[in-house]
Each structure stands twice: as structure tokens, then as C-alpha cells.
Amino acid sequence: MNRAACRLIACLAFCLACLAAGCEAPMPKQAEGCDIVRPRLHFAINVPQDWGVRDLFGDVVLEVTPRAKPAEKPASPAGEGKSPEAIAHERAAERTQPVVHVVVIDRQGVALDAWADQAVKDTREAQADLEVLSREPTKLADGREALLVVLKSPRGLHPILQHMLVTVTDTRAFALLATVPESDMATYEPALKKCFDSFIVW
């Protein structure tokens, strides 16, 4: 057996050993200083001050939301002591709470554009009237290629905007999804920027 064949066999044996041992890409140094680091899921992210974080199960693995402010007074039963006009006004003033989700899917070898298409399709299954406003190439904090997709749902009294940052590694597909009422986007944009600008995967 020649030397080249021996090297090839040794290389294949090493790869198989890595697979058996679960070898994966190491966590980058840049991720160590992030607010939230999930080594098992291979992502890290900073979160806005005074926002709460909740780990979830399934493809959606993390939820980040503003912490609820204490109610000024107990809520009365629906309609009690209120005119129909007052009830209608309260409902019109309701806002969907902004929320940021991290999605991680084990999907080996998926192309970035194909993953973006699938992420939009999956989101539309829950909201069929979603419009794609833009889809632009971008990069994560560490320079990894990504796509930023902006969607809009015109449903209800308050249209919703969704900013979806998608990227892939050799073994996983990731999506960072922010859902905010369109009328509140200017208010929450600095907080969302902190999440999006810090997101790292490996």
C-alpha cells in the first residue's frame, strides 16, 4: 500500500472517529462575551436590557421579550362598567407584544437561499397573508453570510412586521425572527438591533 493511500485511510478513520465522538466546530472567542451562549445549539446573542429570556423546546429554542410592566390597577372583567365605545377603544389600542425567537434546525448541507425559502414558507403556513417586503444579503457579527428578510402581515387592526435573519453552517440552519407591530417598530428598533448585530452561530 502506497503512502498516499495510507494517508487517505488515516484521514477517513479520523473523520469517522470525529463523527462517532460528536466532534463539531468549536465555539468562537467572539461568542464568549455574549449575554446568551448556547454551546449545545451553537449560537450566541446579546439581549436588550430589561428583556426576559426563556428557553423553549423544539425548533424554536429561545424567546426574548420585554419584561411586563406591573399593572397600574387590576383589570376588570371584560365589559364591566365600560361603554361599548370604551371597550372598542381599548381593543383598538391593543398591541402585540414584540418578541424575538431563535430557530435552530439540524439540517446538513442546506444552501442559504433554500433555507430562506423554507423559513418564509413555514412562516406563511401560520400567516398566509404575509408579504415579503425585502430580501437582502448581509453578514453576521463574525462575517458569516446571511440573508435578511422583512415580512409584513396586514391582518387585524395593527399590521405586524417580521424581520428574519437566516444563516447556515455545515450541519445546521438558523433563523433569528423579530415580530413587532409596525407602529411600534421605531420604538423597539434599537433593542432589536442589539440582538441582530450580535447574533453568532458556529
KAURSUL-V163769 format. One record per helix or strand. SS is the DSSP state (H for helix, E for strand). FROM is the first residue (numbers start at 1). LEN is the number of residues. If there is no record, write none. Layout:
SS&FROM&LEN ; SS&FROM&LEN
This chain:
H&3&19 ; H&29&5 ; E&36&3 ; E&43&3 ; E&51&5 ; E&60&7 ; H&84&10 ; E&99&8 ; H&112&15 ; E&131&9 ; E&145&9 ; E&160&9 ; E&172&10 ; H&182&17 ; E&200&2
